[in-house]
């Protein structure tokens, strides 16, 4: 019974490749002992023996990997997502068994590479053998030419098989058994499985980047939390949906998005706000002192550009540069920041470059000509920043975190009452921790509020009678840095009422009440469709569910359709976008009978178990709204759980747990929003969209932009667009604000000429 269940769990590719490797061993033995028994050892015998031996080792590796994979699956089934300290032993056992399977899989990969190497060696030797017309002084000189021909054909067929089998091994992956045969549709089990996958993957990636300490951690840490969150996001595997099918579903969302909302009713952002945001944007961009900024701008020559910006060509100026925490010997990060902002060394007062997890890199600058002190917080650039991004679960905000809202005399009393009455409040856990650490760096530990004196950097600059007394305080940051800047501003606004935060493309990091309450001193600037402003746990869950709804299960799906849709995820022309509607499943059979009357019927999605059907009918109505503002079509979460069969299918069960975008919470999680006043930079005219690999090299030509004061609810759902990642590049936001100001200048000149 146990052997039968194990055989049923084998992948079809495993069976085929196992018998193929076995045939290589058998045919290799025939060639060695029957066909060419007297051949030169270096010509035929040794290469054939090596290939056969490599195939035998591969069979052994597959066998051991299958045993380890089965043990891993059973350990995950026994302890899925344990959270109690009592089950820590089971969790450790699960981790060890997964690591055992991982190493056997890698041993199998080494054997595959060995097969490739021996196959290449065999090809060269067979080529030499055939070049002698299949004869050799030591290969049975008495044989006839007919014997040589069939032996040569057999040898060539053997070489082709030996070379093909390891290539197929590389493409089918390391798994010997089907995970689904063990996990079925158990949601928690799939989450636990992918939690282990991400946990090991992240730790090994960090180790390769020089963070060896993460490999030695056996307890739950930040990496474990990030892996657990990512495991939750990949739980769609429980519904029978594969990764490729999900990608095809995202392609459908991109093609068949709803028409964009009209911007006619929106108020344009004040020119003064855009002007100040534009003036301080360069400091947020300059905070990227690593090679990332130069790689985006100078794809080929970025090492030269980065070394030049680091001042490595002028090491004699080292002593003139300020010393930053974690900077290199020649103080290159300070040089890079100063060179980008074109500031003298004395303007940069302090900062930190090299940071640990849940810490932020920052720079403090004094601008006497603007009577401002600027704190520039760097966005995501290091692996530690990625960990901070990944800690996306909500955490409680303390009263100290909201000191600027609760105790400031410059906040409207109604806003204070709203904040006080709606406790508890929530924020992005990684960003909150980074903001707390940054506050300690700037102001010290002010837990003892009876002590009025402070040795903090800001108090020593902006305090009464100090160097910058009466100056304004500006906190700026891009992406992760913008979100940290907003949380820091929530705490500092009470001490420094002249504070204002400009967050460019920030992550949603606070709940709705706090996001609305800080609109007086926090401004979030979003460029077109950039993904970061829409990236939250709730939005990812809704996107995942929308893709699965768009790609419901049908075993009759054409594989070519899925590959075609997957390619369209990277590049979809705006002229090909059409709306799509979901028909009632009760009409499925009648609709199938009248298929000739429909324009198009598309069956999308596939898997071999638990199936759920939905009929997608393409409408002939064209979406004229997408032509005015390209790639600005929103992808809402379609509220169509009612049209999916509710007969205990995994899709229906999965959709019941998905947060709705119209609700204020993401299921049992608090929904995160963009903080403060939200300004949306929208392109007015854009050339036809281009593939991602071409769009990286040069920016699409946009004639002008408009800046609107947007509703933060618009950014609750991710917009799937070819330029969703490119729009997040910091210099694109800078160019957009510049074009907004230029268009307003042109409009002002035109109005003056009309009055005259």
C-alpha positions as CSV (number, residue, x, y, z in Angstrom):
1,X,0.0,0.0,0.0
2,X,2.8,2.4,0.9
3,X,4.7,1.6,-2.3
4,X,1.5,2.1,-4.3
5,X,0.9,5.5,-2.8
6,X,4.5,6.5,-3.5
7,X,4.3,5.4,-7.1
8,X,1.0,7.4,-7.5
9,X,2.8,10.5,-6.2
10,X,5.5,10.3,-8.9
11,X,5.6,13.0,-11.5
12,X,5.2,11.9,-15.1
13,X,8.5,13.6,-15.9
14,X,10.2,11.7,-13.1
15,X,9.0,8.4,-14.5
16,X,10.1,9.3,-18.0
17,X,13.5,10.6,-17.0
18,X,14.0,7.7,-14.6
19,X,13.5,5.1,-17.4
20,X,15.5,7.2,-19.7
21,X,18.5,7.2,-17.4
22,X,18.0,3.5,-16.9
23,X,18.1,3.0,-20.6
24,X,21.3,5.0,-20.8
25,X,22.9,2.6,-18.3
26,X,21.6,-0.5,-20.2
27,X,22.6,0.7,-23.7
28,X,25.9,1.9,-22.3
29,X,26.6,-1.6,-21.0
30,X,25.6,-3.1,-24.4
31,X,28.0,-0.7,-26.2
32,X,30.8,-1.5,-23.8
33,X,30.5,-5.3,-23.7
34,X,28.8,-6.3,-27.0
35,X,29.3,-3.7,-29.7
36,X,32.7,-2.2,-29.0
37,X,34.4,-4.7,-26.7
38,X,37.9,-4.1,-28.1
39,X,37.9,-0.4,-28.7
40,X,40.5,2.0,-27.6
41,X,39.9,3.0,-24.0
42,X,40.4,6.7,-24.6
43,X,38.3,6.6,-27.8
44,X,35.0,5.0,-26.9
45,X,35.2,2.8,-23.7
46,X,36.0,5.5,-21.1
47,X,33.5,8.1,-22.4
48,X,30.6,5.6,-22.6
49,X,31.5,4.2,-19.1
50,X,31.5,7.8,-17.7
51,X,28.1,8.6,-19.2
52,X,26.6,5.4,-18.0
53,X,28.0,5.9,-14.5
54,X,26.7,9.5,-14.4
55,X,23.2,8.2,-15.3
56,X,23.4,5.6,-12.6
57,X,24.3,8.3,-10.0
58,X,21.5,10.4,-11.3
59,X,19.0,7.5,-10.6
60,X,20.4,7.2,-7.1
61,X,20.1,10.9,-6.5
62,X,16.5,10.9,-7.7
63,X,15.7,8.0,-5.4
64,X,17.2,9.6,-2.3
65,X,15.6,13.0,-3.2
66,X,12.2,11.3,-3.5
67,X,12.6,9.8,-0.1
68,X,13.6,13.1,1.4
69,X,10.8,14.9,-0.3
70,X,8.3,12.5,1.1
71,X,9.6,12.9,4.6
72,X,9.5,16.7,4.2
73,X,5.9,16.6,3.0
74,X,4.8,14.4,6.0
75,X,6.6,16.7,8.4
76,X,4.8,19.7,7.0
77,X,1.5,17.9,7.2
78,X,2.2,17.0,10.8
79,X,2.9,20.7,11.8
80,X,1.5,23.3,9.4
81,X,2.1,26.8,10.6
82,X,2.8,26.0,14.2
83,X,2.8,29.1,16.4
84,X,3.1,27.8,19.9
85,X,6.3,27.3,21.8
86,X,5.3,23.7,22.4
87,X,5.5,22.8,18.7
88,X,8.9,24.5,18.2
89,X,10.4,21.0,18.0
90,X,8.1,20.0,15.2
91,X,9.0,23.3,13.4
92,X,12.7,22.5,13.8
93,X,12.2,19.0,12.5
94,X,10.3,20.4,9.5
95,X,13.1,22.8,8.8
96,X,15.8,20.1,9.0
97,X,13.9,17.7,6.7
98,X,13.3,20.4,4.2
99,X,17.0,21.2,4.3
100,X,17.8,17.5,3.8
101,X,15.6,17.4,0.7
102,X,17.2,20.6,-0.6
103,X,20.7,19.2,-0.4
104,X,19.7,15.9,-2.1
105,X,18.0,18.0,-4.8
106,X,21.2,19.9,-5.3
107,X,23.2,16.7,-5.4
108,X,20.9,15.7,-8.2
109,X,21.6,19.0,-9.9
110,X,25.3,18.3,-9.6
111,X,24.8,14.9,-11.2
112,X,22.8,16.6,-14.0
113,X,25.8,18.9,-14.6
114,X,28.1,15.9,-14.5
115,X,25.9,14.2,-17.2
116,X,26.2,17.3,-19.4
117,X,30.0,17.3,-19.0
118,X,30.4,13.6,-19.7
119,X,28.0,14.0,-22.7
120,X,30.2,16.7,-24.1
121,X,33.3,14.6,-23.6
122,X,31.5,11.7,-25.3
123,X,30.5,13.9,-28.3
124,X,34.1,14.9,-29.0
125,X,35.3,11.3,-28.8
126,X,32.5,10.0,-31.0
127,X,33.2,12.7,-33.5
128,X,36.8,11.5,-33.7
129,X,35.6,7.9,-34.0
130,X,33.2,8.7,-36.9
131,X,35.8,10.7,-38.7
132,X,37.7,7.5,-39.1
133,X,34.6,6.0,-40.8
134,X,33.8,4.1,-37.6
135,X,37.0,2.0,-37.7
136,X,40.0,1.8,-35.5
137,X,43.0,-0.3,-35.2
138,X,41.7,-1.6,-31.9
139,X,38.0,-1.8,-32.7
140,X,37.6,-5.2,-34.3
141,X,39.5,-4.7,-37.6
142,X,37.7,-7.7,-39.1
143,X,34.3,-6.2,-39.1
144,X,32.5,-5.3,-42.3
145,X,31.2,-1.8,-43.4
146,X,27.6,-2.9,-42.8
147,X,28.4,-3.7,-39.2
148,X,30.1,-0.4,-38.8
149,X,27.0,1.5,-40.1
150,X,24.5,0.1,-37.6
151,X,27.0,0.4,-34.8
152,X,27.5,4.1,-35.8
153,X,23.8,4.7,-35.9
154,X,23.4,3.1,-32.4
155,X,26.2,5.2,-31.1
156,X,24.8,8.4,-32.5
157,X,21.3,7.7,-31.1
158,X,23.0,7.0,-27.7
159,X,24.8,10.3,-27.9
160,X,21.6,12.2,-28.7
161,X,19.8,10.6,-25.8
162,X,22.7,11.2,-23.4
163,X,22.7,14.9,-24.3
164,X,18.9,15.4,-24.2
165,X,18.1,13.8,-20.9
166,X,20.1,16.2,-18.6
167,X,18.7,19.2,-20.5
168,X,15.2,18.0,-19.8
169,X,16.2,17.5,-16.1
170,X,17.1,21.1,-15.9
171,X,13.7,22.3,-17.2
172,X,11.5,20.0,-15.2
173,X,12.9,21.0,-11.8
174,X,14.2,19.1,-8.8
175,X,11.0,17.7,-7.4
176,X,10.6,14.0,-7.9
177,X,7.1,13.6,-6.3
178,X,4.0,15.8,-6.8
179,X,3.6,18.1,-3.8
180,X,-0.1,18.2,-4.5
181,X,-0.5,14.4,-4.0
182,X,0.4,15.1,-0.3
183,X,-1.0,18.6,0.3
184,X,-4.2,18.3,-1.8
185,X,-6.1,21.6,-1.3
186,X,-5.1,22.3,2.4
187,X,-4.4,26.0,2.5
188,X,-2.3,26.0,5.7
189,X,-0.1,23.2,4.5
190,X,0.7,25.1,1.3
191,X,1.5,28.2,3.3
192,X,3.8,26.2,5.5
193,X,5.5,24.6,2.5
194,X,6.2,27.9,0.8
195,X,7.2,29.5,4.1
196,X,10.1,27.0,4.2
197,X,10.9,27.7,0.6
198,X,11.1,31.4,1.1
199,X,12.9,31.1,4.5
200,X,15.8,29.1,3.0
201,X,15.9,31.1,-0.2
202,X,16.1,34.4,1.6
203,X,18.7,33.2,4.0
204,X,20.9,31.8,1.3
205,X,20.6,34.9,-0.8
206,X,21.6,37.0,2.1
207,X,24.5,34.7,2.8
208,X,25.7,35.1,-0.8
209,X,25.5,38.9,-0.3
210,X,27.9,38.6,2.7
211,X,25.2,38.3,5.5
212,X,26.4,35.0,6.8
213,X,24.8,35.6,10.2
214,X,21.3,34.9,8.9
215,X,22.3,31.3,8.1
216,X,23.1,30.6,11.8
217,X,19.8,31.8,13.2
218,X,17.5,28.9,14.2
219,X,14.8,30.9,16.0
220,X,12.1,33.1,14.6
221,X,13.5,36.4,13.3
222,X,12.7,39.0,10.7
223,X,13.5,36.7,7.9
224,X,11.1,34.1,9.3
225,X,8.4,36.8,9.5
226,X,9.0,37.8,5.9
227,X,9.0,34.2,4.7
228,X,5.7,33.6,6.5
229,X,4.1,36.6,4.9
230,X,5.3,35.5,1.4
231,X,4.0,32.0,2.1
232,X,0.6,33.4,2.8
233,X,0.7,35.2,-0.5
234,X,1.5,32.0,-2.5
235,X,-1.4,30.1,-0.9
236,X,-3.2,30.2,-4.3
237,X,-1.5,26.8,-4.9
238,X,-4.1,25.3,-2.6
239,X,-6.8,26.1,-5.2
240,X,-5.0,24.2,-7.9
241,X,-3.6,27.2,-9.6
242,X,-0.1,27.0,-10.9
243,X,2.4,29.9,-11.1
244,X,2.1,30.1,-14.9
245,X,-1.7,30.2,-14.7
246,X,-1.5,33.0,-12.2
247,X,0.8,34.9,-14.6
248,X,-1.8,34.4,-17.3
249,X,-4.5,35.7,-15.0
250,X,-2.5,38.8,-14.4
251,X,-2.2,39.2,-18.2
252,X,-6.0,39.0,-18.5
253,X,-6.3,41.7,-15.8
254,X,-4.0,43.9,-17.8
255,X,-5.9,43.3,-21.1
256,X,-9.4,43.6,-19.7
257,X,-9.2,46.4,-17.2
258,X,-12.0,48.8,-16.6
259,X,-11.9,52.3,-18.1
260,X,-10.1,54.8,-16.0
261,X,-12.0,57.2,-13.8
262,X,-12.3,60.7,-15.2
263,X,-10.1,63.3,-13.7
264,X,-12.4,66.1,-14.6
265,X,-13.9,66.2,-11.1
266,X,-10.5,66.2,-9.3
267,X,-8.8,69.3,-8.1
268,X,-5.4,70.2,-9.4
269,X,-2.6,70.3,-6.8
270,X,-1.5,73.8,-5.7
271,X,1.5,75.1,-7.6
272,X,3.3,76.0,-4.4
273,X,3.1,72.4,-3.1
274,X,4.4,71.0,-6.4
275,X,7.2,73.6,-6.5
276,X,8.4,72.8,-3.0
277,X,8.1,69.0,-3.5
278,X,10.2,69.4,-6.7
279,X,12.8,71.5,-4.9
280,X,13.4,68.9,-2.2
281,X,13.1,65.8,-4.4
282,X,16.8,65.8,-5.3
283,X,17.7,65.2,-1.7
284,X,15.5,62.1,-1.6
285,X,17.1,60.9,-4.9
286,X,20.6,61.7,-3.7
287,X,20.2,59.4,-0.7
288,X,20.8,56.4,-3.0
289,X,24.5,56.6,-2.7
290,X,25.1,53.0,-3.7
291,X,25.4,51.7,-7.3
292,X,21.6,51.3,-7.7
293,X,21.0,54.9,-8.8
294,X,23.8,54.8,-11.3
295,X,22.8,51.4,-12.7
296,X,19.4,52.8,-13.5
297,X,20.7,55.8,-15.3
298,X,23.9,54.4,-16.9
299,X,23.1,50.7,-17.6
300,X,26.4,49.9,-19.3
301,X,28.8,52.4,-17.7
302,X,27.3,52.4,-14.2
303,X,30.5,51.2,-12.4
304,X,32.4,54.2,-13.8
305,X,29.6,56.6,-12.9
306,X,29.3,55.2,-9.4
307,X,33.0,55.3,-8.7
308,X,33.2,58.9,-10.0
309,X,30.3,59.9,-7.8
310,X,31.9,58.2,-4.8
311,X,35.0,60.4,-5.3
312,X,37.4,57.5,-5.6
313,X,39.3,59.5,-8.2
314,X,40.1,62.2,-5.7
315,X,41.0,60.4,-2.5
316,X,43.1,63.5,-1.3
317,X,39.8,65.3,-0.6
318,X,38.8,62.6,2.0
319,X,39.5,64.8,5.1
320,X,37.2,67.6,3.7
321,X,34.2,65.3,3.6
322,X,32.0,64.7,6.7
323,X,32.3,61.3,8.4
324,X,29.1,59.2,8.3
325,X,28.3,56.1,10.3
326,X,29.1,53.1,8.2
327,X,30.8,55.0,5.4
328,X,33.9,53.5,3.6
329,X,37.5,54.6,4.2
330,X,37.5,57.4,1.6
331,X,34.0,58.6,2.7
332,X,32.6,57.9,-0.6
333,X,28.9,57.9,0.3
334,X,29.2,61.4,1.7
335,X,31.0,62.4,-1.5
336,X,28.2,60.8,-3.6
337,X,25.5,62.7,-1.7
338,X,27.3,66.0,-1.9
339,X,28.1,65.6,-5.6
340,X,24.6,64.8,-6.5
341,X,23.1,67.8,-4.6
342,X,26.0,70.1,-5.5
343,X,26.4,71.1,-1.8
344,X,29.6,72.1,0.1
345,X,30.9,69.5,2.6
346,X,29.9,71.7,5.6
347,X,26.2,71.4,4.6
348,X,26.1,67.7,5.4
349,X,26.1,67.5,9.2
350,X,25.6,63.8,10.0
351,X,24.1,60.6,8.6
352,X,24.2,56.8,8.5
353,X,24.9,54.6,5.5
354,X,25.5,51.0,6.7
355,X,22.5,49.8,8.7
356,X,21.1,46.7,10.3
357,X,17.6,45.2,9.8
358,X,14.8,47.6,10.5
359,X,17.1,50.6,10.4
360,X,17.2,53.4,7.9
361,X,20.0,55.2,6.1
362,X,19.7,58.9,6.4
363,X,21.5,62.3,5.8
364,X,21.0,65.5,7.7
365,X,21.6,68.7,5.6
366,X,21.5,72.3,6.6
367,X,20.5,74.7,3.8
368,X,21.1,78.3,4.9
369,X,19.9,79.8,1.6
370,X,16.5,78.1,2.0
371,X,16.5,78.4,5.8
372,X,15.7,74.8,6.1
373,X,17.1,71.6,7.7
374,X,16.5,68.6,5.5
375,X,16.5,64.9,6.6
376,X,16.8,62.7,3.6
377,X,15.9,59.0,4.2
378,X,17.1,56.5,1.7
379,X,14.7,54.0,0.1
380,X,15.3,50.3,-0.7
381,X,18.9,49.6,-1.7
382,X,20.3,46.9,0.5
383,X,19.1,43.4,1.6
384,X,18.3,44.9,5.0
385,X,15.9,47.3,3.3
386,X,14.2,44.5,1.6
387,X,13.6,42.8,4.9
388,X,12.1,46.0,6.2
389,X,9.8,46.1,3.2
390,X,8.8,42.5,3.7
391,X,7.7,43.0,7.3
392,X,4.4,44.1,5.9
393,X,2.1,42.9,8.6
394,X,0.4,45.5,10.7
395,X,1.5,46.4,14.2
396,X,0.1,48.7,16.9
397,X,1.1,52.3,16.9
398,X,1.9,53.6,20.4
399,X,1.0,57.1,21.7
400,X,4.7,58.0,21.4
401,X,4.5,57.1,17.7
402,X,1.6,59.6,17.3
403,X,2.9,62.3,19.5
404,X,2.9,64.8,16.7
405,X,-0.9,64.3,16.2
406,X,-2.0,63.9,19.8
407,X,0.0,66.6,21.6
408,X,0.6,69.2,18.8
409,X,-1.3,72.5,19.2
410,X,-1.3,73.0,15.4
411,X,-3.6,70.1,14.8
412,X,-7.4,70.7,14.5
413,X,-9.2,69.6,17.7
414,X,-11.7,67.5,15.6
415,X,-8.7,65.6,14.1
416,X,-7.3,65.0,17.6
417,X,-10.6,63.7,18.9
418,X,-10.9,61.4,15.9
419,X,-7.4,60.0,16.6
420,X,-8.0,59.6,20.3
421,X,-11.4,58.0,19.9
422,X,-10.3,55.4,17.3
423,X,-7.5,53.8,19.2
424,X,-5.8,51.3,18.5
425,X,-4.1,52.5,15.4
426,X,-1.9,50.3,13.1
427,X,1.1,50.7,10.9
428,X,3.4,48.7,8.6
429,X,5.5,46.8,11.2
430,X,8.9,47.1,9.4
431,X,8.5,50.8,8.7
432,X,7.3,51.6,12.2
433,X,10.4,49.9,13.7
434,X,12.7,51.7,11.3
435,X,11.0,55.1,12.1
436,X,11.4,54.4,15.9
437,X,15.1,53.7,15.5
438,X,15.6,56.8,13.3
439,X,13.9,58.9,16.0
440,X,16.4,57.6,18.6
441,X,19.3,58.3,16.2
442,X,18.1,61.9,15.7
443,X,16.8,62.9,19.1
444,X,18.1,60.2,21.5
445,X,15.9,58.2,23.9
446,X,13.4,60.7,25.1
447,X,11.4,58.3,27.2
448,X,12.1,60.4,30.2
449,X,10.0,63.5,29.2
450,X,10.7,65.3,32.5
451,X,14.2,66.0,31.1
452,X,13.8,69.0,28.9
453,X,17.4,69.0,27.7
454,X,18.3,66.9,24.7
455,X,21.5,66.1,23.0
456,X,19.7,65.1,19.8
457,X,20.9,66.4,16.4
458,X,17.7,68.2,15.6
459,X,17.4,69.9,19.0
460,X,21.0,71.1,18.7
461,X,20.3,72.6,15.3
462,X,16.7,73.9,15.6
463,X,16.5,74.6,19.4
464,X,16.1,78.1,20.7
465,X,19.3,80.2,20.2
466,X,20.9,77.4,18.1
467,X,22.4,77.7,14.7
468,X,19.2,77.0,12.8
469,X,16.7,78.6,15.1
470,X,13.7,79.6,13.1
471,X,14.5,77.3,10.2
472,X,11.9,75.0,8.7
473,X,12.3,71.2,8.9
474,X,11.8,69.1,5.8
475,X,11.9,65.3,5.9
476,X,12.0,63.6,2.5
477,X,12.3,60.1,1.1
478,X,11.6,58.0,-1.8
479,X,9.8,54.6,-1.7
480,X,10.6,53.0,1.6
481,X,12.4,56.1,2.7
482,X,9.2,58.2,2.1
483,X,7.1,55.9,4.3
484,X,9.7,56.0,7.1
485,X,9.9,59.8,6.7
486,X,6.1,60.0,7.2
487,X,6.2,57.9,10.4
488,X,9.1,60.0,11.7
489,X,7.1,63.1,11.0
490,X,4.2,61.8,13.0
491,X,6.4,61.8,16.0
492,X,8.4,65.0,15.5
493,X,5.6,67.4,14.5
494,X,4.9,68.3,18.1
495,X,8.5,69.3,18.8
496,X,9.0,71.0,15.4
497,X,5.7,72.6,14.1
498,X,7.5,73.9,11.1
499,X,8.0,70.4,9.9
500,X,6.7,69.1,6.5
501,X,7.2,65.6,5.0
502,X,7.5,64.9,1.3
503,X,7.2,61.2,0.5
504,X,7.7,60.2,-3.1
505,X,6.2,56.9,-4.1
506,X,5.9,55.7,-0.5
507,X,4.5,52.4,0.7
508,X,1.1,52.4,2.3
509,X,2.1,52.4,6.0
510,X,-0.7,53.7,8.3
511,X,-4.4,53.1,8.8
512,X,-7.1,55.4,7.3
513,X,-7.6,57.6,10.4
514,X,-3.9,58.4,10.7
515,X,-3.5,58.8,7.0
516,X,-6.3,61.5,6.9
517,X,-5.1,63.1,10.2
518,X,-1.6,64.0,9.0
519,X,-2.7,65.7,5.7
520,X,-1.6,69.1,7.1
521,X,2.1,68.2,7.3
522,X,2.6,65.1,5.1
523,X,2.4,65.1,1.3
524,X,2.7,61.8,-0.7
525,X,3.6,62.2,-4.4
526,X,2.6,59.3,-6.6
527,X,3.9,59.0,-10.2
528,X,1.4,57.4,-12.6
529,X,1.1,53.7,-12.0
530,X,4.1,53.0,-9.8
531,X,3.6,49.8,-7.8
532,X,5.0,50.9,-4.5
533,X,2.2,53.3,-3.7
534,X,-0.3,50.4,-4.0
535,X,1.8,47.7,-2.4
536,X,0.3,46.3,0.7
537,X,-0.7,42.9,2.0
538,X,-4.4,43.6,1.3
539,X,-3.7,44.8,-2.3
540,X,-1.6,41.8,-3.1
541,X,-4.3,39.4,-1.8
542,X,-6.9,41.1,-3.9
543,X,-4.7,41.0,-6.9
544,X,-4.0,37.4,-6.4
545,X,-7.7,36.6,-6.0
546,X,-8.6,38.7,-9.1
547,X,-6.1,36.8,-11.2
548,X,-7.5,33.5,-10.0
549,X,-11.0,34.6,-10.8
550,X,-9.9,35.7,-14.2
551,X,-8.3,32.3,-14.7
552,X,-10.7,29.8,-13.3
553,X,-10.1,26.1,-13.7
554,X,-10.8,24.3,-16.9
555,X,-8.9,21.2,-17.8
556,X,-9.6,21.9,-21.5
557,X,-7.5,25.0,-21.6
558,X,-5.3,25.4,-24.6
559,X,-1.7,25.6,-23.4
560,X,-0.8,27.9,-26.2
561,X,-3.3,30.4,-24.8
562,X,-1.6,30.4,-21.4
563,X,1.8,31.0,-22.9
564,X,0.4,33.8,-25.2
565,X,-1.2,35.5,-22.2
566,X,1.9,35.1,-20.1
567,X,3.9,36.9,-22.8
568,X,1.3,39.7,-22.9
569,X,1.9,40.3,-19.3
570,X,5.2,41.9,-20.3
571,X,3.8,43.8,-23.3
572,X,0.3,44.5,-24.2
573,X,-0.6,47.2,-26.7
574,X,-3.2,49.7,-25.6
575,X,-5.0,49.1,-28.9
576,X,-5.7,45.5,-27.9
577,X,-7.5,46.2,-24.6
578,X,-11.1,45.2,-24.3
579,X,-13.5,44.8,-21.5
580,X,-14.5,41.4,-20.3
581,X,-17.5,40.1,-18.4
582,X,-18.3,37.0,-16.4
583,X,-21.4,35.1,-17.3
584,X,-23.6,33.3,-14.9
585,X,-22.3,29.7,-14.4
586,X,-25.9,28.5,-14.6
587,X,-25.9,29.5,-18.3
588,X,-22.7,27.7,-19.0
589,X,-24.3,24.7,-20.8
590,X,-26.8,26.7,-22.7
591,X,-24.1,29.1,-23.7
592,X,-21.9,26.3,-24.9
593,X,-24.8,25.0,-27.1
594,X,-25.2,28.4,-28.7
595,X,-21.5,29.0,-29.1
596,X,-21.8,30.1,-32.7
597,X,-23.9,33.1,-31.6
598,X,-21.2,34.4,-29.4
599,X,-18.4,36.6,-30.7
600,X,-15.7,34.8,-28.6
601,X,-15.8,32.4,-25.7
602,X,-12.5,32.0,-23.8
603,X,-11.9,29.2,-21.4
604,X,-9.0,30.2,-19.2
605,X,-7.1,28.5,-16.4
606,X,-6.3,24.8,-15.9
607,X,-5.4,22.2,-13.5
608,X,-6.0,18.5,-13.1
609,X,-7.8,18.5,-9.8
610,X,-10.7,20.4,-8.2
611,X,-12.2,22.4,-11.1
612,X,-14.4,25.4,-11.2
613,X,-15.8,26.9,-14.4
614,X,-16.6,30.3,-15.5
615,X,-17.4,31.7,-18.9
616,X,-15.8,34.8,-20.1
617,X,-17.4,36.7,-22.9
618,X,-15.5,39.3,-24.7
619,X,-17.5,42.5,-25.3
620,X,-17.4,44.3,-28.6
621,X,-17.5,47.6,-26.9
622,X,-14.1,49.3,-27.0
623,X,-12.7,51.2,-24.1
624,X,-12.2,54.7,-25.3
625,X,-11.1,56.0,-22.0
626,X,-7.8,54.0,-22.2
627,X,-6.7,56.0,-25.2
628,X,-6.6,59.3,-23.5
629,X,-4.3,58.3,-20.7
630,X,-2.4,55.2,-21.6
631,X,-1.8,52.5,-19.0
632,X,-3.9,54.3,-16.5
633,X,-6.7,51.7,-16.4
634,X,-7.4,50.3,-13.0
635,X,-7.7,46.7,-12.2
636,X,-10.4,46.5,-9.5
637,X,-11.1,43.3,-7.6
638,X,-14.2,42.0,-9.2
639,X,-16.8,41.2,-6.6
640,X,-18.0,38.1,-8.4
641,X,-17.8,35.5,-5.7
642,X,-21.5,35.0,-6.3
643,X,-21.0,33.8,-9.8
644,X,-18.5,31.2,-8.8
645,X,-20.0,27.8,-7.9
646,X,-20.4,27.6,-4.2
647,X,-20.3,23.8,-4.0
648,X,-17.3,23.7,-1.7
649,X,-14.8,24.2,-4.5
650,X,-11.4,25.6,-3.5
651,X,-12.0,28.8,-5.5
652,X,-15.1,29.7,-3.5
653,X,-13.4,28.9,-0.2
654,X,-10.4,30.9,-1.2
655,X,-12.4,34.0,-2.2
656,X,-14.2,34.0,1.1
657,X,-10.9,34.9,2.8
658,X,-9.9,37.7,0.4
659,X,-10.3,41.3,1.6
660,X,-12.6,43.6,-0.2
661,X,-11.1,46.9,-1.4
662,X,-14.3,48.7,-0.4
663,X,-13.8,47.6,3.3
664,X,-11.5,49.4,5.7
665,X,-9.7,46.2,6.6
666,X,-8.0,43.4,4.8
667,X,-9.8,40.5,6.3
668,X,-8.5,40.2,9.9
669,X,-5.8,42.7,9.0
670,X,-5.9,46.5,9.1
671,X,-5.8,48.1,5.6
672,X,-2.8,50.3,5.0
673,X,-3.1,53.7,3.2
674,X,-0.8,56.3,1.8
675,X,-0.1,59.0,4.5
676,X,-1.1,62.6,4.3
677,X,-2.2,64.6,1.2
678,X,-1.9,62.4,-1.9
679,X,-0.8,64.1,-5.2
680,X,-1.1,62.0,-8.3
681,X,1.1,62.8,-11.3
682,X,-0.8,61.7,-14.4
683,X,0.6,61.7,-17.9
684,X,-1.6,63.4,-20.5
685,X,-0.2,62.0,-23.7
686,X,2.1,59.0,-24.1
687,X,3.4,57.0,-27.0
688,X,2.5,53.4,-27.5
689,X,3.7,51.3,-24.6
690,X,6.8,49.3,-25.1
691,X,8.3,46.0,-23.7
692,X,9.8,46.1,-20.3
693,X,13.3,45.4,-21.5
694,X,13.2,48.4,-23.9
695,X,11.4,50.7,-21.5
696,X,14.3,50.3,-19.0
697,X,16.8,51.9,-21.3
698,X,14.9,55.1,-22.1
699,X,11.8,56.8,-20.8
700,X,8.7,57.0,-22.9
701,X,8.0,60.4,-24.4
702,X,5.4,62.2,-22.5
703,X,4.4,65.7,-23.5
704,X,3.0,66.9,-20.3
705,X,1.7,65.9,-16.9
706,X,-1.0,67.1,-14.6
707,X,-1.0,66.8,-10.8
708,X,-4.2,66.1,-9.0
709,X,-5.2,65.9,-5.4
710,X,-6.3,62.2,-5.4
711,X,-8.4,60.1,-3.2
712,X,-6.2,57.7,-1.3
713,X,-8.8,54.9,-1.9
714,X,-7.8,54.9,-5.6
715,X,-4.4,53.4,-4.6
716,X,-5.8,50.5,-2.6
717,X,-5.5,48.1,-5.6
718,X,-2.5,47.3,-7.7
719,X,-2.6,48.4,-11.3
720,X,-1.1,45.7,-13.6
721,X,0.7,47.7,-16.3
722,X,4.0,47.3,-18.3
723,X,5.3,50.5,-16.7
724,X,4.3,49.8,-13.1
725,X,7.9,49.3,-12.1
726,X,9.5,51.8,-14.4
727,X,7.2,54.6,-13.1
728,X,8.8,54.0,-9.7
729,X,12.2,55.1,-10.8
730,X,12.9,58.3,-8.8
731,X,14.1,60.5,-11.7
732,X,10.8,59.8,-13.5
733,X,8.9,61.4,-10.7
734,X,11.3,64.3,-10.8
735,X,10.8,64.8,-14.5
736,X,7.0,64.6,-14.1
737,X,7.0,67.4,-11.5
738,X,9.2,69.5,-13.7
739,X,6.8,69.1,-16.6
740,X,3.9,70.0,-14.4
741,X,5.6,73.2,-13.4
742,X,6.6,73.9,-17.1
743,X,3.0,73.4,-18.3
744,X,1.7,75.6,-15.5
745,X,4.2,78.3,-16.5
746,X,3.1,78.0,-20.1
747,X,-0.5,78.2,-19.1
748,X,0.2,81.3,-16.9
749,X,1.9,83.0,-19.8
750,X,-1.0,82.2,-22.1
751,X,-3.5,83.6,-19.6
752,X,-1.4,86.8,-19.2
753,X,-1.3,87.2,-23.0
754,X,-5.0,86.8,-23.3
755,X,-5.6,89.5,-20.6
756,X,-3.3,91.8,-22.4
